[in-house]
Amino acid sequence: MTRGRPAARPPPPRLLRARAPAPAPPVSSPGASAAPVPAPGDAVEASAPLAMPPGGAATVSAPPVTPPAGAATAFAPASAPHPQRADGEPGAPAAVPAWWIPPAPGVHRVHVRTPDHRRATATLVVAPARLPQPPGRSHGFLVQLYSLLSARSWGMGDLGDLADLAAWSGRTIGSGFVQVNPLHAAVPGHPTDPSPYRPSSRRFPDPVHLRIESIPEYGHVRDRAALDDLRQDAAALSEAVLNKGALIDRDAVWELKRQALELVVEVPLTPGRRAAYCDFLAEQGQALEDHALWCALAEVHGPDWHAWPEALRDPRSPGTARARTELLDRVDFHCRLAWLTATQLAAAQRAAEDAGMSVGIVHDLAVGVHPAGADTWAQQEAFAHGMSVGAPPDAFNARGQDWGLPPWRPDVLAATGYAAYRGLLRGLLAHAGALRIDHVMGLFRLWWVPEGRPPTDGTYVAQDAEAMLAVLVLEAHRAGTVVVGEDLGTVEPGVREALARRGVLGTSVLWFERDWDGDGRPLAPEKWRRDCLATATTHDLPSTAARLTGDHVTLRHRLGLLTRSLEEELTEDATDTAEWLALLARLRMLPEGDGDEEAAVRAVHRFLLRTPARMTGVWLPDTVGDRRPQNLPGTWDQYPNWRLPIADAEGHPITLEEITASPRLHALMDVLRPRKPHTAPPGERRP
């Protein structure tokens, strides 16, 4: 399947019927989840409306005979030596009757009828053994898109900037990918929550990321004066951020873009564009209509659906149906914005592929959604209302954490065949080269905190990890995408191993990679795991320059976040950094010696390349010496989280054009750039 284009129509549903007239000797299946074998005479029917394309066949074990009605059961492929439990440990070999006809990879509905006329149904997820893997080792940039302003941005980075960064880095320095923050739709407000990890909907992207001038209808807007005024206002926003010390103002950016889009959508679509839009509406179906209706209702009644008139709080009520008709124009407006954003996401991935990137754009899946947003309104039965996802107390946070994100109900997911989860993944993977899953441990269990209670009163609630992983593998195979899991922090035993068996790459951050089972010293590069994305930092951690200089400790002290004295914290931090620098020196990765900050940053990345990691990520602000974190956990209004543009070592914001011309960036990229042979190949040498 070509990414960025509509998938071919699926084949018509197959109906598999089998009847066992007599007991058949069980056959040991090496790759099945343990399941009861149907009794003689039982009929088993399975329809496969979502079968995989040719080339991805897998063998599946015997079906379950009497699962609870609506339950979902995931089966491992035949290539695995033994079935695996949710905890990653091997299970006992399952028995498969000789008459069982394995269905093709896909999502199937299994119907079981017993001789005494009892019936049961279940969803059967048939998935390949492992996820697609990167074709080879690669390096790429990690960036928060809003922070990447170009000369053409309207006050914050956009999808045009993303496509430009991908095209430049792929062609010029041989990058294999660009990883961005979640681009999910935000909850509108005054002010809007700037965090990309607390969205209104994870299923649909936010149109604030649109490059307005790249929309084909933009050039045919009749009221050019109005557009020119909006562009001047947008230029003023960018000027304030880049040269006057202003923070990125997402609300102001969206207000200008919304006004421009109101003018753009008045331009009639050409026949071809109209056909493409209609195809998009048909593909997205009810999910898009619900999302657009929520956006339209939020314009009238505010962004918290709990405060709407009671008749509108149920997406399937007669009152909501009437509102759907009354707000038809606004619903179409928001559907159009979703389509325009999807087309620019596809264009960014095509730009990456055309530039020779082996992976392309790596999108990010947030761990949850805002409790008042579109997803919790449209899929109310799927969420555990009155609960929030968080983290238990640990060595870094004695009080635990409450992230304010309602979790999915595992029982409802199972009863609906994981439909919401499948739709979410399919939407995100449609225009991605890879997917990063924030807090990937949530596929196994999540810390639930009751509303109004402290995080210490929470408890872990388990997911059906086998089913969650099977759906992930299936959808990623359909899209041909790599998956990276953010597995930092507290990880229960067996989770990393289970993820690795399925082909989910982990995340390894240099400062955390120590020999924790031995002497606790920095882990030698050859001992790092291979199946991971290796980085020096993330959006929640200090930049490499700040880590090397201790600036991050001083910042936390200034904000009152330290639990010990400044001297104690600085001493411990300096000791930690010195151990790493000593290892780099022993490995001859720091030829410039001590005291050179830029050289130390290059040495850190030389070290990352020495590891066997499949992917090496470079935090884009690191390339120009930015010392400020994009997000400082534990702060709210004390620090401008998610609102800072990329800046140079002196703290002056710089544009994409300035970043790509930075001598500091190119010196760092020389460490990562593939080396060209100094001698011409035979037959091409000059006499």
QUIVEN-V982135 format. One record per backbone hydrogen bond with DSSP energy under -1.0 kcal/mol. CO is the residue of the C=O (numbers start at 1). NH is the residue of the N-H. Records with the same first field share a line. If there is no record, write none. Layout:
CO->NH + NH
//
This chain:
2->5
14->48
16->46
18->44
20->41
27->96
39->42
43->113
44->18
45->111
46->16
47->109
68->71
71->123
73->125
77->80
83->91
85->88
89->85
94->29
96->27
97->100
105->52
106->126
108->124
109->47
110->122
111->45
112->120
113->43
114->117
118->114
120->112
122->110
123->73
124->108
125->75
126->106
138->616
139->176
140->618
141->179
142->620
144->147
145->148
146->157
147->149 + 646
149->656
150->153
158->162
159->163
160->164
161->165
162->166
163->167
164->168
165->169
166->170
167->171
168->172
169->173 + 175
176->359 + 360
177->141
178->362
179->143
183->206
185->200 + 201
195->198
199->370
200->375
201->185
204->185
206->209
207->210
209->159
211->214
212->215
215->218
217->220
218->221
222->224
223->227
224->228
225->229
226->230
227->231
228->232
229->233
230->234
231->235
232->236
233->237
234->238
235->239
236->240
237->241
238->242
239->243
240->244 + 246
249->253
250->254
251->255
252->256
253->257
254->258
255->259
256->260
257->261
258->262
259->263
260->264
261->265
264->267
270->274
271->275
272->276
273->277
274->278
275->279
276->280
277->281
278->282
279->283
280->284
281->285
285->289
286->290
287->291
288->292
289->293
290->294
291->295
292->296
293->297
294->298
295->299
297->301
298->302
304->307
305->308
309->312
310->313
314->317
317->321
318->322
319->323
320->324
321->325
322->326
323->327
325->328
327->331
328->332
329->333
330->334
331->335
332->336
333->337
334->338
335->339
336->340
337->341
338->342
339->343
340->344
341->345
342->346
343->347
344->348
345->349
346->350
347->351
348->352
349->353
350->354
351->355
352->357
353->356
360->178
361->433 + 434
362->180
363->436
365->438
370->373
373->377
374->378
375->379
379->382
380->383
382->409
383->385
384->387
386->451
388->449
389->403
391->401
397->394 + 400
401->391
405->389
407->384
409->413
410->414
411->415
412->416
413->418
414->417
418->422
419->423
420->424
421->425
422->426
423->427
424->428
425->429
429->432
430->4
433->482
434->363
435->484
436->365
437->486
439->442
440->443
441->444 + 445
444->463
446->461
447->390
448->459
449->388
450->453
454->457
455->458
459->448
461->446
463->465
464->468
465->469
466->470
467->471
468->472
469->473
470->474
471->475
472->476
473->477
474->478
475->479
476->480 + 481
482->435
483->505
484->437
485->487
486->440
492->495
494->498
495->499
496->500
497->501
498->502
499->504
500->503
502->131
505->485
506->533
508->535
509->512
510->513
512->514
513->523
514->516
515->518 + 520
521->515
524->527
525->528
530->532 + 614
531->506
532->615
533->508
534->617
535->510
538->541
539->631
543->547
544->548
545->549
546->550 + 552
550->554
551->555
552->556
553->557
554->558
555->559
556->561
557->560
565->569
566->570
567->571
568->572
569->573
570->574
571->575
572->576
573->577
574->578
575->579
576->580
577->581
578->582
579->583
580->584
581->585
582->586
583->587
584->589
585->588
590->593
596->600
597->601
598->602
599->603
600->604
601->605
602->606
603->607
604->608
605->609
606->610
614->138
615->534
616->140
618->142
619->622
620->623
621->624 + 626
630->642
632->635
639->641
640->643
643->248
646->654
648->651
652->648
655->659
656->660
659->662
662->666
663->667
664->668
665->669
666->670
668->671
669->673
681->684
//
